[in-house]
Amino acid sequence: MSRFGLVGKNIEYSFSKAHFTTKFENEQLPYSYENFDIDTILKFPEILEQGDLMGLNVTIPYKEQVIPYLDSLHETASEIGAVNTIKIYASGKTKGFNTDYYGFTESIQPLLKPHHVKALILGTGGASKAIAYALKKLEISFEYVSRSPNAKAKFLYTDLTEAIIRDHKIIINCTPVGTHPNVNQCPDIPYDAITKVHLLYDLIYNPIQTKFLICGEIKGATICNGSKMLEYQAEKAWEIWSK
């Protein structure tokens, strides 16, 4: 039986396995899907050596680290600088793709209003790169927020004022803060400045409603979790694998 799987660290929370297992069962496809939970990217080649793999998803914290191990990149993944989908050809060659940007775009577009022109991206990891790429395509300006100084981030969390929050009507959490089981955590931003014209988007989908989103909902903001993004990016991944 040919196999697919998810590569990440501490990924027991992931819904990808359930998503694809259900798909394969419902469509009576002769495939299986499993989690490859590794504590270092150095173990990635061992996964490929197992054989009969047709494709992999990649999640935190390996979306950038996996790139040197791949034979080639799709131009979009190369431009983004992060990979979340790998196609494994019959020859054994591997090619990296990014379907996160597609999933994000498809899920956020129905929620956008004319005043949604400036965004804050919380986090600077691999997931944030796909979000930045999508925002550029949507012609929405953005700034990164980081815990520590780096060349990419204009703001540290300690820099954020209520005025900055009011000026950026879209706030996107690209960090793992608030993921199960740490459900009482949330990014440290001035939530009092959030209003009903804000849109808070959290890439996290477990729990369904993070503390970040709950705080936004209390202030009347539009909120969205990462479940739709997951579904869209998974559909795109399957499209790539099954070509």
WOFEN-V770882 format. One record per backbone hydrogen bond with DSSP energy under -0.5 kcal/mol. CO is the residue of the C=O (numbers start at 1). NH is the residue of the N-H. E is the energy in kcal/mol with one decimal. If there is no record, write none. Layout:
co = (CO:CO)
nh = (NH:NH)
e = (E:E)
//
This chain:
co = (2:3:3:4:5:6:7:8:11:15:16:17:18:19:20:21:22:23:24:25:29:30:32:34:35:36:36:40:41:43:43:44:44:45:47:48:52:54:55:56:57:59:60:62:63:64:66:67:72:74:75:76:77:77:84:85:86:86:87:87:89:93:94:94:95:96:97:97:99:100:101:102:103:104:105:106:108:108:109:113:115:117:118:119:120:120:121:121:122:125:126:127:128:129:130:131:132:133:134:135:136:139:141:143:144:144:145:146:155:156:156:157:161:162:163:164:165:167:169:170:171:171:172:172:173:176:179:181:182:185:187:189:190:191:195:198:199:199:200:201:204:206:208:210:211:212:213:214:215:216:217:222:224:226:227:228:229:230:231:232:233:234:235:236:237:238:240)
nh = (32:54:55:34:57:36:59:38:14:19:20:21:22:23:24:25:26:27:29:28:31:2:4:6:37:8:38:43:44:46:47:47:48:49:50:51:3:88:5:86:7:62:9:66:83:67:69:70:96:78:79:80:81:82:58:97:56:88:89:95:92:89:71:72:87:74:84:85:103:104:105:106:107:108:109:110:111:112:112:116:117:141:170:143:122:172:123:145:174:129:130:131:132:133:134:135:136:137:138:140:139:141:119:121:154:155:123:157:146:159:160:160:165:166:167:168:168:169:199:120:173:201:122:174:203:179:182:183:185:211:189:191:193:194:198:222:171:201:224:173:226:180:210:214:215:216:217:218:219:221:220:200:202:230:231:232:233:234:235:236:237:238:239:240:241:242:243)
e = (-1.5:-2.8:-0.8:-1.7:-3.1:-3.8:-2.7:-2.4:-1.7:-2.7:-2.6:-2.5:-2.3:-1.9:-2.9:-2.1:-2.9:-2.3:-2.7:-0.9:-1.9:-0.8:-2.3:-2.1:-0.6:-1.7:-0.9:-1.7:-2.1:-0.7:-0.9:-1.1:-1.5:-1.7:-1.3:-1.3:-2.8:-2.3:-1.1:-3.2:-2.8:-2.3:-1.7:-2.0:-2.7:-1.2:-1.7:-1.9:-2.4:-2.4:-2.2:-2.6:-2.9:-1.0:-2.1:-3.3:-2.2:-0.5:-0.6:-2.0:-2.2:-2.6:-0.7:-1.3:-2.6:-3.0:-2.0:-1.8:-2.3:-2.8:-2.4:-2.6:-1.6:-2.3:-2.0:-0.5:-1.8:-0.7:-1.1:-2.2:-1.7:-1.8:-1.7:-1.7:-0.6:-2.8:-0.8:-2.6:-2.4:-1.1:-1.1:-1.6:-2.6:-2.1:-2.1:-2.6:-2.2:-1.8:-1.8:-2.7:-1.2:-0.5:-2.2:-2.9:-0.7:-1.9:-2.8:-1.3:-2.3:-1.5:-0.7:-0.9:-2.0:-2.6:-1.7:-1.0:-0.7:-0.7:-2.9:-2.3:-0.5:-2.6:-3.1:-0.8:-2.2:-2.2:-2.2:-1.7:-1.4:-0.5:-1.4:-1.8:-1.9:-1.7:-1.6:-2.5:-2.5:-0.6:-1.8:-2.8:-2.1:-2.6:-0.5:-2.6:-2.7:-1.5:-2.8:-2.3:-1.0:-2.4:-1.6:-3.0:-2.8:-2.3:-2.1:-2.7:-2.9:-2.3:-2.2:-2.1:-2.3:-2.5:-2.0:-1.9:-2.7:-2.5:-0.8)
//
